[in-house]
Amino acid sequence: MTSEIQPEVRHNTEQTRFEIWVGDEMAGFTEYRPRPDLRAFVHTEIQDKFGGRGLAMRVIREALDTTKADGLGLLPYCPAVRKFLTKNPEYVELVPVERRSEFEL
């Protein structure tokens, strides 16, 4: 019986993105642009061969948890991050109130 390798999320501050790794292979990432007191999430990508496993939602969840823990807000320019927010409304509080309508939140 083989145990499946658990994905691991890593914060790559040099490339301003959160990466999700499966073993020694990067399966995907969610990328952000640092702003004063905010992270503007701009793009999320998962390699095709890792698709359908919920890895995008996992890397986004961990990225947003870290953003919150760092005391930062978020701007969800990335469609995948906006989709995550609609399914997990408890994270909408990270988006500044005055910017929420811009993202239809």
Backbone hydrogen bonds in HBPLUS format (Angstrom, degrees):
<---DONOR---> <-ACCEPTOR-->    atom                        ^
c    i                          cat <-CA-CA->   ^        H-A-AA   ^      H-
h    n   atom  resd res      DA  || num        DHA   H-A  angle D-A-AA Bond
n    s   type  num  typ     dist DA aas  dist angle  dist       angle   num
A0008-GLU N   A0021-TRP O   2.79 MM  13  5.12 155.0  1.85 145.5 154.3     1
A0021-TRP N   A0008-GLU O   2.74 MM  13  5.12 170.3  1.75 151.3 153.7     2
A0010-ARG N   A0019-GLU O   2.77 MM   9  5.21 157.8  1.81 150.0 157.8     3
A0019-GLU N   A0010-ARG O   2.76 MM   9  5.21 162.5  1.79 162.9 162.6     4
A0012-ASN N   A0017-ARG O   2.79 MM   5  5.39 151.9  1.87 164.7 173.4     5
A0017-ARG N   A0012-ASN O   3.13 MM   5  5.39 161.3  2.17 138.9 144.8     6
A0016-THR N   A0013-THR O   3.27 MM   3  4.64 158.4  2.31  92.7  98.6     7
A0032-TYR N   A0016-THR O   2.96 MM  16  5.73 175.8  1.96 154.3 154.2     8
A0018-PHE N   A0030-THR O   2.90 MM  12  5.38 162.4  1.93 155.9 156.8     9
A0030-THR N   A0018-PHE O   2.88 MM  12  5.38 149.1  1.98 149.5 159.7    10
A0020-ILE N   A0028-GLY O   2.92 MM   8  5.45 165.5  1.94 139.1 141.0    11
A0027-ALA N   A0020-ILE O   2.75 MM   7  5.67 146.9  1.85 150.7 162.1    12
A0022-VAL N   A0025-GLU O   2.88 MM   3  5.44 166.3  1.90 162.0 161.9    13
A0025-GLU N   A0022-VAL O   3.19 MM   3  5.44 160.3  2.23 120.3 125.7    14
A0047-GLN N   A0027-ALA O   2.72 MM  20  5.56 170.8  1.73 167.5 170.2    15
A0029-PHE N   A0045-GLU O   2.81 MM  16  5.52 148.8  1.90 152.8 163.4    16
A0045-GLU N   A0029-PHE O   2.83 MM  16  5.52 161.2  1.87 162.3 168.1    17
A0031-GLU N   A0043-HIS O   2.67 MM  12  5.22 165.6  1.69 165.6 169.6    18
A0042-VAL N   A0031-GLU O   2.88 MM  11  5.85 153.0  1.95 142.7 151.7    19
A0033-ARG N   A0040-ALA O   2.77 MM   7  5.01 146.2  1.88 130.2 140.7    20
A0040-ALA N   A0033-ARG O   2.93 MM   7  5.01 177.0  1.93 145.6 146.2    21
A0035-ARG N   A0038-LEU O   3.03 MM   3  4.91 164.2  2.05 142.5 137.3    22
A0038-LEU N   A0035-ARG O   3.02 MM   3  4.91 174.1  2.03 119.5 120.1    23
A0073-GLY N   A0037-ASP O   2.91 MM  36  6.21 171.2  1.91 143.1 145.0    24
A0039-ARG N   A0073-GLY O   2.95 MM  34  6.33 137.2  2.14 132.3 141.9    25
A0075-LEU N   A0039-ARG O   2.98 MM  36  6.30 152.5  2.06 143.2 144.2    26
A0041-PHE N   A0075-LEU O   2.86 MM  34  6.06 134.6  2.07 148.5 162.3    27
A0077-TYR N   A0041-PHE O   2.98 MM  36  5.69 118.9  2.37 148.4 163.5    28
A0078-CYS N   A0041-PHE O   2.91 MM  37  5.72 136.5  2.10 134.2 136.4    29
A0050-PHE N   A0047-GLN O   2.89 MM   3  5.47 156.0  1.95 119.2 127.1    30
A0051-GLY N   A0048-ASP O   2.99 MM   3  5.08 165.9  2.01 111.9 115.8    31
A0058-ARG N   A0054-GLY O   3.07 MM   4  6.29 149.2  2.17 143.8 153.1    32
A0059-VAL N   A0055-LEU O   2.90 MM   4  6.10 167.5  1.92 155.2 156.9    33
A0060-ILE N   A0056-ALA O   2.98 MM   4  6.13 158.4  2.03 149.3 155.9    34
A0061-ARG N   A0057-MET O   2.90 MM   4  6.00 161.8  1.93 143.1 148.5    35
A0062-GLU N   A0058-ARG O   3.03 MM   4  6.26 170.1  2.04 154.2 156.2    36
A0063-ALA N   A0059-VAL O   2.92 MM   4  6.00 151.0  2.00 140.8 149.5    37
A0064-LEU N   A0060-ILE O   2.85 MM   4  6.06 159.9  1.89 157.0 161.6    38
A0065-ASP N   A0061-ARG O   2.86 MM   4  6.08 153.6  1.93 149.3 157.4    39
A0066-THR N   A0062-GLU O   2.96 MM   4  6.11 156.7  2.02 143.8 149.6    40
A0067-THR N   A0063-ALA O   2.88 MM   4  6.09 154.5  1.95 142.8 150.7    41
A0068-LYS N   A0064-LEU O   2.91 MM   4  6.08 160.2  1.95 147.2 151.7    42
A0069-ALA N   A0065-ASP O   2.92 MM   4  6.13 162.4  1.95 145.9 151.2    43
A0070-ASP N   A0066-THR O   2.83 MM   4  6.00 141.0  1.98 145.9 156.5    44
A0072-LEU N   A0067-THR O   2.99 MM   5  5.39 163.6  2.02 162.9 157.9    45
A0071-GLY N   A0068-LYS O   2.87 MM   3  5.11 157.4  1.92 110.0 116.5    46
A0074-LEU N   A0094-LEU O   2.89 MM  20  5.50 148.1  1.99 127.6 128.9    47
A0077-TYR N   A0075-LEU O   3.14 MM   2  6.01 132.1  2.38 104.6  91.8    48
A0081-VAL N   A0078-CYS O   3.10 MM   3  5.32 122.8  2.44 102.5 116.5    49
A0082-ARG N   A0078-CYS O   3.05 MM   4  6.43 158.9  2.09 154.8 161.1    50
A0083-LYS N   A0079-PRO O   2.89 MM   4  6.11 156.6  1.95 147.0 153.6    51
A0084-PHE N   A0080-ALA O   2.97 MM   4  6.16 155.4  2.03 141.1 147.7    52
A0085-LEU N   A0081-VAL O   2.99 MM   4  6.28 154.5  2.05 147.5 154.0    53
A0086-THR N   A0082-ARG O   3.04 MM   4  6.40 147.3  2.15 147.8 156.1    54
A0087-LYS N   A0083-LYS O   3.19 MM   4  6.50 143.3  2.33 145.5 155.1    55
A0087-LYS N   A0084-PHE O   3.12 MM   3  5.23 127.3  2.41  97.5 111.2    56
A0088-ASN N   A0084-PHE O   2.86 MM   4  5.97 124.1  2.17 142.4 158.8    57
A0091-TYR N   A0088-ASN O   3.01 MM   3  6.11 175.6  2.01 137.2 138.5    58
A0092-VAL N   A0089-PRO O   3.05 MM   3  5.31 156.1  2.10 109.5 116.8    59
A0094-LEU N   A0091-TYR O   2.97 MM   3  5.78 166.4  1.99 123.5 127.8    60
A0095-VAL N   A0092-VAL O   2.90 MM   3  5.53 156.4  1.95 121.0 127.8    61
A0099-ARG N   A0096-PRO O   2.85 MM   3  5.37 157.6  1.90 119.1 126.8    62
A0100-ARG N   A0097-VAL O   3.31 MM   3  5.44 155.8  2.38 105.6 112.2    63
A0102-GLU N   A0099-ARG O   3.09 MM   3  5.44 131.5  2.34 107.9 120.5    64
A0103-PHE N   A0100-ARG O   2.98 MM   3  5.39 143.4  2.12 109.2 119.2    65
A0105-LEU N   A0100-ARG O   2.97 MM   5  4.99 168.6  1.98 135.2 136.6    66
A0104-GLU N   A0101-SER O   3.08 MM   3  4.66 165.8  2.10 101.0 104.2    67
